[in-house]
Amino acid sequence: KSSDLSEKGKMSTAKNGNRSKKRKVKDTEEICPLVEEVDKKCTTTYDVIILEQFKRVTFSNELDGQGRYRFSYPDGYPGIQCKHCKDNEEPRRMFHSNSEVFCNGFYHLEKHLMAVCKNCPSEVKKRITQSKKSQRAERNRLITSTKNTATRNAFIKIVWKRMTKNVSKKKLKSRG
């Protein structure tokens, strides 16, 4: 379910609401991957593995029958979608209002992959479990070696900036 995380921003997911209209999204993974090779140096393996299971999508105002989002979004608003349930009738899609909300909702990404997504491969789940066990030590090493710049929040800010690079500030503020 969608949750209000703060007045500054809210997260909306595909599993929310029983509205009469459903809005389509466009797959933009080929244009803008969420995780790039350079990102792997600034965060933990756990963070990278989780985000590699999602792809960038953009919201489209084209309607097709069953609204599932708590907030309305302008055409082209950036979001993410699980790669494993993309062919499902109701794939997991999330649209965040800013990088802080994206980072605060990171737990929901893991929860979806580990407990909800029926198509997430067991190998991916094993990798998540293994990397989660060592993430605290890995993050501490990164923080020490980078003088406190290697955090999940910093990583998500990089990803958010990449996702919103070609999106106008007016469009980012006009949702909700």
C-alpha positions as CSV (number, residue, x, y, z in Angstrom):
1,K,0.0,0.0,0.0
2,S,1.0,3.5,-0.6
3,S,2.1,5.5,2.4
4,D,2.5,9.2,3.1
5,L,6.1,9.6,4.2
6,S,6.3,13.3,4.8
7,E,4.7,16.6,3.7
8,K,7.6,17.1,1.4
9,G,7.0,14.0,-0.6
10,K,4.9,10.9,-0.9
11,M,5.3,7.6,-2.6
12,S,2.7,6.0,-4.7
13,T,2.7,2.4,-5.8
14,A,0.9,0.2,-8.3
15,K,-0.8,-1.8,-5.5
16,N,-2.8,1.2,-4.2
17,G,-6.4,2.3,-4.6
18,N,-9.5,1.2,-6.4
19,R,-10.0,4.1,-8.8
20,S,-11.8,3.9,-12.1
21,K,-8.8,4.6,-14.3
22,K,-5.4,3.0,-14.8
23,R,-2.5,5.0,-16.3
24,K,0.1,3.4,-18.4
25,V,3.8,3.7,-18.1
26,K,6.5,3.7,-20.7
27,D,9.6,1.5,-20.4
28,T,12.7,3.7,-20.6
29,E,15.4,1.2,-19.3
30,E,17.3,1.3,-22.6
31,I,17.5,5.1,-22.4
32,C,18.4,5.4,-18.8
33,P,19.5,2.4,-16.7
34,L,19.0,2.8,-13.0
35,V,22.4,1.5,-12.0
36,E,25.6,2.1,-13.8
37,E,29.0,0.5,-13.3
38,V,30.4,3.7,-11.6
39,D,27.7,3.5,-8.9
40,K,29.1,0.2,-7.6
41,K,32.0,2.1,-6.1
42,C,29.8,4.4,-4.0
43,T,27.4,2.0,-2.3
44,T,27.0,-1.5,-1.0
45,T,26.5,-4.6,-3.2
46,Y,23.2,-5.0,-1.5
47,D,21.9,-1.6,-2.7
48,V,23.1,-2.3,-6.2
49,I,21.6,-5.8,-6.4
50,I,18.2,-4.4,-5.2
51,L,18.1,-1.6,-7.7
52,E,19.3,-3.8,-10.5
53,Q,16.0,-5.7,-10.2
54,F,14.1,-2.6,-11.2
55,K,14.0,-0.5,-14.3
56,R,13.1,3.1,-15.0
57,V,9.7,3.8,-16.4
58,T,7.8,7.0,-17.1
59,F,4.2,7.8,-16.4
60,S,1.9,8.3,-19.3
61,N,-1.5,10.0,-19.1
62,E,-2.9,7.5,-21.6
63,L,-5.8,5.9,-19.7
64,D,-6.7,2.2,-19.9
65,G,-9.4,1.4,-17.4
66,Q,-8.3,0.9,-13.7
67,G,-6.6,3.7,-11.7
68,R,-4.0,2.3,-9.3
69,Y,-2.1,5.3,-8.1
70,R,-2.8,7.5,-5.2
71,F,-1.6,10.6,-6.8
72,S,-1.9,11.9,-10.4
73,Y,1.3,12.4,-12.3
74,P,2.2,14.5,-15.4
75,D,3.0,12.7,-18.6
76,G,6.7,11.6,-18.5
77,Y,7.0,11.6,-14.7
78,P,9.9,9.1,-13.7
79,G,9.3,6.0,-11.7
80,I,10.6,2.4,-11.4
81,Q,9.1,-1.0,-12.1
82,C,10.1,-4.5,-11.0
83,K,11.8,-6.2,-14.0
84,H,10.6,-9.6,-12.9
85,C,6.9,-8.8,-12.8
86,K,6.8,-6.6,-15.8
87,D,4.6,-9.0,-17.7
88,N,2.2,-9.5,-14.8
89,E,-1.2,-7.9,-15.0
90,E,-0.3,-5.7,-12.0
91,P,3.5,-5.2,-12.1
92,R,5.0,-3.4,-9.1
93,R,5.6,0.3,-10.1
94,M,6.6,3.1,-7.8
95,F,6.7,6.8,-8.3
96,H,8.5,8.9,-5.8
97,S,8.4,12.7,-5.3
98,N,12.1,13.1,-4.5
99,S,15.3,11.3,-3.6
100,E,14.6,11.4,0.1
101,V,11.3,9.6,-0.3
102,F,12.9,7.1,-2.7
103,C,15.6,6.4,-0.1
104,N,13.2,6.1,2.7
105,G,11.1,3.6,0.7
106,F,14.1,1.4,-0.2
107,Y,12.9,-1.3,2.3
108,H,9.8,-1.7,0.1
109,L,11.9,-2.7,-2.9
110,E,13.6,-5.5,-0.9
111,K,10.3,-6.6,0.6
112,H,8.7,-6.8,-2.9
113,L,11.5,-8.9,-4.3
114,M,11.8,-11.3,-1.3
115,A,8.2,-11.7,-0.3
116,V,5.8,-10.4,-2.9
117,C,7.2,-10.9,-6.5
118,K,6.3,-14.4,-7.7
119,N,8.7,-14.1,-10.6
120,C,11.8,-13.0,-8.8
121,P,14.4,-15.8,-9.4
122,S,15.7,-17.7,-6.4
123,E,19.2,-16.9,-7.4
124,V,18.5,-13.2,-7.0
125,K,16.9,-13.8,-3.6
126,K,20.0,-15.7,-2.5
127,R,22.2,-12.8,-3.7
128,I,20.1,-10.3,-1.8
129,T,20.2,-12.5,1.4
130,Q,24.0,-12.9,1.2
131,S,24.7,-9.3,0.5
132,K,22.4,-8.1,3.2
133,K,24.5,-10.1,5.8
134,S,27.6,-8.2,4.9
135,Q,26.2,-4.8,4.0
136,R,26.9,-3.2,7.4
137,A,30.6,-4.1,7.3
138,E,30.8,-3.1,3.6
139,R,29.1,0.2,4.2
140,N,31.4,1.0,7.2
141,R,34.4,0.3,5.0
142,L,33.0,2.5,2.2
143,I,32.2,5.3,4.7
144,T,35.7,5.2,6.1
145,S,37.5,5.1,2.7
146,T,35.4,7.8,1.1
147,K,35.2,10.1,4.2
148,N,31.5,9.5,4.7
149,T,30.3,10.1,1.2
150,A,29.3,6.4,0.4
151,T,25.9,6.1,1.8
152,R,22.6,4.8,0.5
153,N,21.2,8.3,0.5
154,A,24.1,9.6,-1.7
155,F,23.6,6.6,-4.0
156,I,19.9,7.2,-4.3
157,K,20.5,10.9,-5.0
158,I,22.8,9.9,-7.9
159,V,20.1,7.5,-9.3
160,W,17.3,10.1,-8.8
161,K,19.4,12.8,-10.6
162,R,19.9,10.4,-13.5
163,M,16.2,9.5,-13.6
164,T,15.1,13.1,-13.5
165,K,17.9,14.5,-15.8
166,N,15.6,15.3,-18.7
167,V,12.4,16.0,-16.6
168,S,11.5,19.6,-16.1
169,K,11.4,20.9,-12.5
170,K,7.8,22.1,-13.1
171,K,6.8,18.6,-14.1
172,L,8.4,17.1,-10.9
173,K,6.6,19.6,-8.7
174,S,3.2,19.3,-10.5
175,R,2.3,15.8,-9.3
176,G,0.1,14.9,-6.4
